[in-house]
Amino acid sequence: MFQECVELQASDYFKNGEQVYIHIDKADSKYTGVMHKHDFIEIVYVISGSARHYMGEYIYEVHKGDLIIVNYGTQHTFIPLDDRGESFSTYDLLFTTELFEITGIGKYDFSSLASSYLFYSMFPDSNSVNNSLNLIRSNSKDFQDILGKIYSEYTTRKSGFMSMIRAYLIELITLIFREIDQKTISGTTKEQREVVNKAIDYMKHHYNTRINLDSIVSDIFLSKDYFRQLFKKTTGMSVTDFIQKTRVDEACRLLTSSNRTVFDIAGDCGFTDIKFFYKTFKKITGKTPSEYRKQKEGI
């Protein structure tokens, strides 16, 4: 259906080191209907009309009020639908990761966003065309209002316009997080489970270090509150309980496979307080470490 994919370069859009570009895209634009990819992040907000969004192997419809997030390297294009009574037009916001370094949230690794929930579907039900899409549907007009302000600042280019754009972009990303947080988790998709499994793998490899939520969510681009809900829904345990159980499981293994002291084992399993170790161990196993070791040795 499509000819060879066109690759767009950041240098074609970002001038004078600005690392951001915004315009109003319409049905007759140069790349409408042309499969393309790019080396920057793109946020598209549908101002009017409808279109089919072709993204890789997936096809789905977008309508007025939808916000679409396209990661770099993703092949995609829009084909407007003519039967909806409105011409298709969008705010098309392009930016690079360097802009986030300037705004102070550059600690997030955007290369990992391909597996982030931010780029998964926000369709309201599990019967959607595909759960790995990158669409946010919201009744809020906040997205359009903020993008309108960014567009106005960019086109009028008044003194300090880049500072205003950075501030509005932080606000936009924050609202996207809030929109994700407000979604009720009525079941877990394959992609959500993959996010949780990635976190579980991290915890199992770092159980003997100090683990906090910041270190867990830093590369999956989720808010901590949303991740807590998703983890509990998926595993039936809180993040803290899972970490403690993982540490106690390893302590059980060491108690039965070595002659090391309980104190040494506790430290190697990530417990810095021996009293807390004893309390946690008995809570999970129903026995003290010494009782557990004797039972397994058959004494």
C-alpha positions in Angstrom: 0.0 0.0 0.0 2.8 2.4 0.9 6.0 3.1 -0.9 9.4 3.0 0.9 9.4 4.6 4.3 10.7 8.2 4.4 13.1 9.0 7.2 12.8 12.5 8.6 15.8 14.2 10.3 15.7 16.5 13.3 17.9 18.9 11.4 15.1 19.5 9.0 12.9 21.0 11.7 14.9 22.3 14.6 16.7 25.5 14.0 19.1 27.6 16.1 19.4 24.8 18.7 15.7 25.1 19.8 15.1 21.3 19.9 11.3 21.9 19.4 9.0 22.5 16.5 5.3 22.8 16.3 2.9 23.5 13.4 -0.7 22.8 12.4 -0.9 19.8 10.1 -3.7 19.5 7.6 -5.1 16.8 5.3 -3.1 18.1 2.3 0.3 18.2 4.1 3.4 16.8 2.6 3.6 13.6 4.6 -0.1 12.8 5.0 -0.5 9.3 3.5 3.3 8.9 3.3 4.8 6.3 5.6 7.6 7.9 7.5 9.7 7.7 10.7 11.9 10.2 12.5 14.7 10.7 15.0 12.6 12.8 17.4 9.5 12.4 19.6 6.2 13.5 18.1 2.9 14.4 19.9 -0.1 14.8 17.7 -3.4 16.3 18.9 -6.4 16.0 16.6 -8.0 19.5 16.3 -10.7 18.4 13.9 -11.9 15.6 11.7 -10.8 11.9 11.7 -8.2 9.8 10.1 -6.8 6.3 10.1 -3.4 6.0 11.8 -1.1 3.5 10.2 1.6 2.6 12.8 3.8 -0.3 11.9 1.5 -3.2 11.3 -1.4 -1.6 13.2 -4.3 0.5 11.9 -6.8 2.4 14.0 -9.0 5.5 13.8 -8.3 8.8 15.5 -10.8 11.5 16.1 -11.1 15.1 17.4 -9.7 15.3 20.9 -7.3 12.3 20.6 -3.7 12.7 21.5 -1.2 10.4 19.8 2.4 9.9 21.0 4.9 8.6 18.5 8.3 7.4 19.6 11.3 8.0 17.5 12.0 5.3 14.9 8.3 4.3 14.6 6.9 4.1 11.1 3.6 5.7 10.8 1.2 8.0 8.8 -2.3 9.4 8.8 -4.9 9.0 6.1 -7.8 11.4 6.6 -11.4 10.1 6.5 -13.6 12.2 4.3 -17.0 11.0 5.5 -17.0 12.8 9.0 -18.0 16.3 7.9 -14.8 18.0 9.1 -11.4 18.4 7.6 -8.6 16.6 9.4 -6.2 18.9 11.2 -3.8 18.5 14.1 -1.3 20.2 16.3 2.0 18.4 15.5 4.6 18.9 18.2 8.1 17.6 17.6 10.9 17.7 20.2 14.2 16.0 21.0 15.4 14.5 24.3 17.8 17.4 24.7 14.8 19.6 25.4 14.0 17.5 28.4 17.5 17.8 29.7 17.0 21.5 29.7 13.7 21.3 31.5 15.2 19.2 34.3 13.5 15.9 33.6 16.2 14.5 31.3 16.9 11.6 33.7 14.3 9.6 31.9 15.8 7.5 29.1 13.5 8.1 26.1 15.1 5.1 24.3 13.2 2.9 26.7 9.8 4.5 26.0 9.1 1.9 23.3 8.3 -0.4 26.2 6.8 2.2 28.4 3.1 2.3 29.4 3.0 5.9 28.2 3.2 4.6 24.7 0.5 2.0 25.2 -3.2 2.4 24.4 -5.4 4.3 26.7 -8.6 2.9 25.1 -11.2 2.4 27.8 -11.9 -1.3 27.3 -10.0 -4.5 26.7 -11.8 -5.1 23.4 -9.9 -2.3 21.6 -8.3 -3.0 18.3 -4.9 -3.5 19.9 -3.6 -3.0 23.4 -0.2 -1.8 22.3 -1.3 1.4 20.5 -0.2 4.8 21.6 -3.5 6.8 21.9 -4.9 8.8 24.8 -8.6 9.6 24.6 -9.7 12.2 27.0 -12.7 14.5 27.5 -10.4 17.2 28.8 -9.6 20.2 26.7 -6.4 20.8 28.6 -4.2 19.1 25.9 -5.6 21.4 23.2 -5.2 24.5 25.3 -1.6 23.9 26.2 -0.7 22.9 22.6 -2.4 26.1 21.5 -0.2 28.1 23.9 3.0 26.3 22.6 1.9 27.1 19.0 1.3 30.7 19.8 4.7 31.1 21.6 6.5 29.4 18.7 4.9 31.4 15.9 5.0 34.8 17.6 8.5 34.3 19.0 8.3 37.0 21.6 11.1 37.6 24.1 11.5 34.5 26.3 9.4 32.3 24.1 11.6 29.2 24.5 11.3 29.4 28.3 7.5 29.6 28.0 7.5 26.6 25.6 9.6 24.5 28.1 7.2 25.4 30.9 4.2 24.4 28.8 5.8 21.2 27.7 6.4 20.2 31.3 2.8 20.9 32.0 1.7 18.8 29.0 3.8 15.8 30.1 2.5 16.2 33.7 -1.1 16.1 32.4 -0.4 13.0 30.4 0.8 11.3 33.6 -2.3 12.4 35.4 -4.5 11.1 32.6 -2.7 7.7 32.9 -3.1 7.8 36.7 -6.8 8.4 36.5 -7.5 5.3 34.4 -9.0 2.5 36.4 -7.1 -0.7 36.2 -9.8 -3.2 35.3 -7.5 -5.9 34.1 -3.9 -6.1 33.0 -2.8 -6.2 29.4 0.1 -8.0 28.0 2.1 -4.7 27.9 1.2 -3.9 31.5 2.4 -7.4 32.6 5.6 -6.8 30.7 6.2 -3.6 32.7 5.6 -5.4 36.0 7.8 -8.3 34.9 10.6 -5.9 34.1 10.3 -4.4 37.6 10.2 -7.8 39.2 13.4 -8.8 37.3 15.0 -5.6 38.6 14.1 -6.3 42.2 15.3 -9.9 42.0 18.6 -8.8 40.7 19.0 -6.0 43.3 17.4 -7.5 46.4 20.6 -7.1 48.3 20.8 -3.3 47.7 18.6 -0.4 48.8 15.6 -0.4 46.5 13.2 2.5 46.2 10.4 3.3 43.8 12.5 5.9 42.0 15.0 3.3 40.9 12.3 0.9 39.8 10.2 3.4 37.7 13.1 5.6 36.4 13.3 3.7 33.0 9.6 2.9 32.5 8.3 6.4 32.6 5.4 5.8 35.0 4.3 7.8 38.0 5.0 6.0 41.3 1.3 6.0 42.3 0.2 4.4 39.1 3.0 1.8 39.3 2.0 0.9 42.8 -1.6 0.2 41.6 -0.5 -1.7 38.6 1.9 -3.9 40.6 -0.6 -4.7 43.2 -3.3 -5.5 40.6 -0.9 -7.8 38.7 0.9 -9.6 41.6 -1.6 -9.3 44.5 1.3 -7.9 46.6 2.5 -4.4 47.3 6.0 -3.5 46.0 7.4 -3.4 49.6 5.9 -6.8 50.5 7.3 -8.3 47.2 10.8 -7.0 47.9 10.8 -8.3 51.5 9.5 -11.7 50.3 12.3 -11.9 47.7 14.9 -11.1 50.4 13.5 -13.7 52.8 13.3 -16.3 50.0 17.0 -15.8 49.4 17.7 -15.9 53.1 15.9 -19.3 53.3 18.1 -20.6 50.5 21.3 -19.5 52.2 20.2 -20.9 55.6 19.8 -24.4 54.1 22.7 -24.4 51.7 25.5 -22.8 53.8 26.8 -22.6 57.4 27.0 -18.9 57.4 25.7 -16.9 60.4 22.2 -15.5 60.4 23.7 -12.0 60.8 25.8 -12.4 57.6 22.9 -13.9 55.7 20.6 -11.0 56.7 23.2 -8.4 55.4 23.7 -10.2 52.2 20.0 -10.3 51.5 19.6 -6.5 51.9 18.6 -6.2 55.5 20.5 -3.6 57.4 18.6 -4.1 60.7 18.9 -7.6 62.2 15.8 -7.1 64.4 13.8 -6.1 61.4 15.1 -9.2 59.6 14.0 -11.5 62.4 10.6 -9.9 62.5 10.1 -10.0 58.7 11.4 -13.6 58.4 9.0 -14.9 61.0 6.1 -13.0 59.6 6.7 -14.6 56.2 7.8 -18.1 57.2 6.2 -18.5 60.6 9.6 -19.4 62.1 12.7 -17.8 63.3 15.8 -18.2 61.0 17.3 -20.7 63.5 14.1 -22.7 63.6 13.8 -22.7 59.8 17.4 -24.0 59.5 16.9 -26.7 62.0 13.7 -27.9 60.4 15.3 -28.1 57.0 18.2 -30.0 58.5 15.8 -32.4 60.1 17.0 -31.7 63.6 
